[in-house]
Amino acid sequence: MQTQKNCFPRTGNGNLPFQKKRYSFVLKIALFFQLFLINNALAHHFGTLKGSIQNEAGEPIIGIHVRLEGTSFATITNESGHFEIKNIPTGSYTFLASGIGYEAKKDNIEIRQNEITLLQYKLNSKTNELSEVVVSSGSNRSFSAINKIDVALRDMPITTSTVSLKTIEQRGVDDLGEAMKNTTGVRANNTYGGFQHFTIRGFSNFVLLVDGVRDERHNISTSAPNTNLANVESIEVLKGPASVLFGHSALGGIINIARKRPTASFKADFSATYGSFNTRRIRAGAGGAISDKLRYRVDFGMSDTDGYRQSGSNTNNGYLALEYTPTDKDLFYLTIGANKDIYDTDTGIPMLEGSKIIPGLDINTRYNDPADILKHTRYDYQLKYVHEFNERLKISNQLSYYDDNINYFSTEELTPNVTLDSLKRSYPFYFNHLTKPLQNQLELTYEFNSGNIGHKVVVGYSLSLLNRKTYNGDVYGSGKNATIAITNPILNQGYVNFTDKNYRATMENVHGIYVQDWIKITDNLKALAGLRYDIFDGTYYTNLVDTDRNVTEKGAKSTISKAALTYRAGLVYQPIEPLSVYGSYSTYFKPSRRVAPNGETFDPETGYQGEVGSRLELSSRWTANLAFYYMRKNNQLEALPGGIYKRIGSAESKGFEAEINGSLFPGLDLIAGYTYSKARYLPYASGEINAAAGKRVAFAPTNMLNVWLNYELQTTAFKGLSIGAGTNYMSETFTTSANNYALHGYTTTDVAIGYRVGRVGLRLNINNVLNEKYFANAIFDNQFSPGPTRNFLLSLKYSI
């Protein structure tokens, strides 16, 4: 099932002069527009806010959240109850102070040029009550990727999960797939050493976002490499169809990687890690104010490991973010990211019928050729402008471009001989993906009232111009199709290399127009309605090339043009303040980019989800969610070896999720979730027999459980000492629609112990502490990838 990602590439980009000119023209116009706005922005001045918070007895209160509503300016009170926020643009603001056990305090204040505004408040205690929920993450609400509008999650008829930076550090994870084990309803799949894709609620159709911008690689080829998490602030997951706001292909859900943002005050951190399999990591980051108007964030990360089964990796990335506020109405946000990563590919090990291991085969041995390699180089750029006409009306424009290069050469299949004492490297394969999409999102948000009913509307237009080339070629050399012994194998069986032969081109233009309205009918009844119209145009062809990649023969073009209307609707009812009950219905479509060898194209996938659920917020620190859903997907295709596509009809997924997330009391963090998902293929509506009907969807386990608990002592002589423990369970998972091979169910347990004193923190993570033997993923149908054995990580972090 995973071969569609790279084994049989089906997209690329063209090299026609008119396409280049159009691409260049659009880029120049967009950049000119952004520069014009910058050059015409008015200069502004800044001031400082200082103050203190006390209780009724005049004693200082520690840890009170203070912020200026509608901005990124926020902090908490220190040990003496004081706070300070610098570099605030002059103007009028609403000040908010709140904390657990105290009544929230709001006040209108004025920030004046080059002056310090002093505030002093006393907060009244509350009995058996909790103050207003406040999240002071330092992120600007103009950049909310999941909601698009400034509405609390409790007022939205959707299900979301978030993996915070705190959780990422507690668990010592370094890649996106590992981070997803803390998320309910998501199964991470890592194949060929570095390719990642995800099954959400039983289906593999998802859209990956980076700061709200689509990463089209996963939609074209199902999976792609993703670099380490050195610059990541959090990972957000929206469950179910999300086509209305984010476009085609989002049935299972949305995964949004939110990167670290600039801060008004100086912050910096450095960390170093060493662990099993000769794992070494270094992280360094800093942020602060360059001037009264300009703030920055820089991050660097390097990770190197020999890897379990000698499936190593070396990832390196750098990241720069600049936030410029020339006036109190204008904001410019520029990000530049780059990574250069190398992975040792891993084909796994071939299994016998019944998912049995070949006798004598050592699952800890990687049987790939030493020359096998996966290289990933990427440069991405985003520029966003936000203008607030007033507190109710705002416009934003986000321009993005990335240049992504995936170079892959690997053994893709291992075939046992009749006597089961050797393996043949029967399918060496090479490709080079070059993906270069230009995207733009223009959005207008407007808040207004119609009588006693409130509205928050977002209207948007999105444009995506995607060019992609996938080079393929012939593999040659004395080591091609070599046979190696199962026991004591000699991995180097001779020289092997490749030469370019052709490239598969993809040129796609996608236009999307959408509108969504969040409606406050009463204080305890809210509604959400959205509509989107997408126009998809794709052109695909294959050209022959020589060894220098010069075109020698042009191939016939195939075109796919589709348009689709998708929508969402939902209601939220809050019988009591902490509890939200909701129901929703949403639809999805995914254009088929598949072109068979005979030139045949296929209908787009379509689908929908119905969902009912509840969200309970008993404090500002923790929430609990429960959701029941039914999902349907139609017009599915399954990729088979040789570039063949098999129609497998429709499938359904129904189940429920339960999740609790937060801090139950000071020092105790808990993330726990359970997912039941019954995803099965359906009979053909025509009456024709579907061999897959009734069988479980590939890579869709029925049961998943995740728990992570971390407690840090708050008092006593051992203050700063923390202990963490977690477990992940996954039930049996089939690898194809035929259900003839299965990854058996397994449970892994992780523990951690840390100590923090002042600015220094030390942490030891032991993963798979019980040394569970299991298979985590598979390619084709019977090549299983073993999960890592017991391993440890020791990390040292220094923060300023």
Buried (B, 14 or more C-beta within 10 A) or exposed (E): BBBBBBBBBBBBBBBEEEBEEEBEEBBEEBEEEBEEBEEEBEEBBBBBBBBBBBBEEEEBBEEBBBBBBBBBBBBBBBEEBEBBBBBBBBBEBBBBBBBBBBBBBEEEBEBEEEBEBEBEBBBEEBEEEBBBBBEBBBBBBBBBBBBBBBBEBBBBBBBBBBBBBEBBBBBBBBBBBBBBBBBBBBBBBBBBBBBBBBBBBBBBBBBBBBBBBBBBBBBBBBBBBBBBBBBBBBBBBBBBBBBBBBBBBBBBBBBBBBBBBBBBBEBBBBBBBEBBBEBBBBBBBBBBBEEBBBBBBBBBBBBBBBBBBBBBBBBBBBBBBBBBBBBBBBBBBBBBBBBBBBBBBBBBBBBBEEBEBBEEBBBEBBBBBEBBBBBBBBBBBBBBBBBBEEEEEBBBBBBBBBBBBBBBBBBBBBBBEEEBBBBBBBBBBBBBBBBBBBBBBBBBBBBEEEEEEBBBBBBBBBBBBBBBBBBBBEBEBEBBBBEBEBEEBEBEBEEBBBEBBBBBBBBBBBBBEBBBBBBBBEEBEBBBBBBBBBEBBBBBBBBBBEEEEEEEEEBEBBEBEBEBEBBBBBBBBBEEEBBBBBBBBBBBBBBBBBBBEEEEBBEBBBBBBBBBBBBBBEBBBBBBBBBBBBBBBBBBBBBBEEBEBEEBBBBBBBBBBBBBBBBBEEBBBBBBBBBBBBBBBBBBEEEEEBEBBEBBBBBBBBBBBBBBBBBBBEEEEEEBBBEBBBBBBBBBBBBBBBBBBBBEBBEBBBBBBBBBEEEEBBBBBBBBBEEBEBBBBBBBBBBBBBBBBEBBBBBEBBBE
